[in-house]
Amino acid sequence: MPDSQDLRGAVSEETASLGRGVRLGIDVGKARVGVARSDPDGMIATPVRTLSRDLKKHSDQRVLLQLILEEDVTTVYVGLPKNLSGEHTPSTQDALDYAGELVQALQETGSAAQVRMVDERLSTVSAQRQLHQNGHTTKSSRSIIDQAAAVSILQQALELEHSRKKRAGQALRTTHS
């Protein structure tokens, strides 16, 4: 498993064209991974599914990789959980490790999809609040919460893309390219 020292971020894309292409949003949790996707024009994020984390066999990563390849995804936005002060937490490292493994798997397949980390403070809290307002309990909607958090992460990234005319977040590449 790569750690944050194996990753380097902040690939400059000041002049990069956004172009068309499906983007994914990923909410990495200890037990589940929420997945959302955009339309090819990058306008609207919609929920896709919730994957069970498989720390031993990494079947969740294989399913995610297959989805990325089948949908010809251009960018994967992984939520970077920080505390309210903007500092890293154990969950931050878990998301970085997960994203790093995904980068390596994508490189092994020859995929040009980028993996980018985006600040996701309060995405899960916001998703829970929204579901509660619609009458769902936390226990009955855990997998829905993960998908809703992924939608929140992706929609925020899409809005940043359109307002800044460049990809949101920081791109990750392994140092073993």
N, C-alpha and C positions, 0 to 999 in steps of 0.2 A: 504494500500500500504506500503510495507516495504521501509525503507530508508537505506542509506549506513551504518547506525549504526546497522541495523538488519542483515547485511551481514558480513560474515568473509571470507576473501580470502586466497589465497596462500596455498592451500592444496598441501603438498609435494608429488610428484610423481617421484622422481629421478630414481627409479628402475622399474616403471610401464611399462609394455609392451603395445605397441600401439595396436597391434592386428588389425583385420579387422573390418569394420563397417562404415556405412554412417555417415558423419558429416554434420551439417548444419552451414551456415553462416548467421547471421542476422544483418541487418542495420536498427537500430531503428531511426525513424524520428518522427517529431511532427504529420504529417498527414499520413505517409505511413511507412510500414515495408517491406524492401526488403529481400527476402529469396533466398539462394543458397544452393546447396547440392553437396556432393562429391560422387564419386563412392565408392564401399565398400573397396577398397584398399587405399583410401585417397590420390589419385594422382591428380585428376582434379576437379576443382570447376565449376559447371554449374548453370545458373540462373534457378529458379523454378517459382517464382511468386512475385507479390507485393500485400500486404494486406493493406487495409485501416485501419488506427488506429481507434479504437472504445473505447474511454476513459470511456464511461458509461457502456456498456454491455460487453466489453472485447471479442467481437466475434473474433477479430484478434488473440488473445491468444488461444482461443478454436480451431481455424483452425490450428494454429501452433502446438498445443499440439497433435491434431489428426494426423498431418503429422509426428511428431516425433514418435508417437506410431506405426503408419502404416509402416513406413520405418525402424523401429527398430534402430533408430538413437542412436549412442553411445555418441556423443559429439556435443553440440551446442555452436558455437563461436559467441558471441555477441560483436559487435564493441563498443569500449569504446572511445567516442570522447573526445579529449583533445585539448587545443589550441597548437599553435606551440611551446610554451615553456614547454609543457607537463603538464600544470596545468588543474585542473578540471573546467568545465563550467556548466551552467544550463543543457546543453544537456548531459553532463556526468552523472549527477544525474538522468535524465530521463532514460538513458540506464541502469543504475544500478537498478532503480526501476522496469523497465520492466523485466530485467533478474531475479530479486528477485521474482517477481510474477510468472515467468516461473518455477523457482526452486520449489516454493511451489506447483504449479500445478503438476509438475512431481512427487514430493514426494507423493502427494495425490493419484496418479495413481499407485504408486509402481515402476515407471520406474527407471532404473539405469542410464539413460542418465545424463551426466554432463553438466552443463552450465559454460562456461569459458569466461572471459572478455579478449579481445585482443585489443591492441592499434590500432585505426583506423584513425589516423591523415592522412588527405588528401585522404582518399578512395573515398569520394564523388567527390572531386575536380578532382581526377584522372579519375574517371568514366565519369564525364562531359566532360573533355578534350578529352577523347577517342571517345565519341559519337559525339562530335562536329567535330572531324577530319573525321568521317565517314558520315558527312552531316546531322546529326540530330540537331534540335533546342532544347533548354532547355525545352520550353513549350510543345513541342510534344513528349518529351521523359522522362517526369518526372518519370513515373513508371519504365521505362527501366533503368534510372539512379539509382534508389533504388536497383534494381536487380544487376546491374553492381557493385555497391558499396558492396553489399553482397558477390558477387563473389570475389571481391578484398580482402575483409576481410577473407573469407574462404581460398582462395589460399595462402595468406600470412601465415595463421595458418598452413596449410598443409605443406608448405615449411619449416616452423620452426619445425614442428613435425619430418620431415624426416632428417633435419640437426642435430637436438638435440637428436633424438630418445626418445622423451617424448612429452606429450601434451603441446601445446602452451598456453600462457596466465595464468590467475589465476582462479581457480575454485571457485565457489560461493556455499555456503550452507546457508540456513537460520538458525538462532539460535533456531528456534522452531522445530527442527528435531524430 
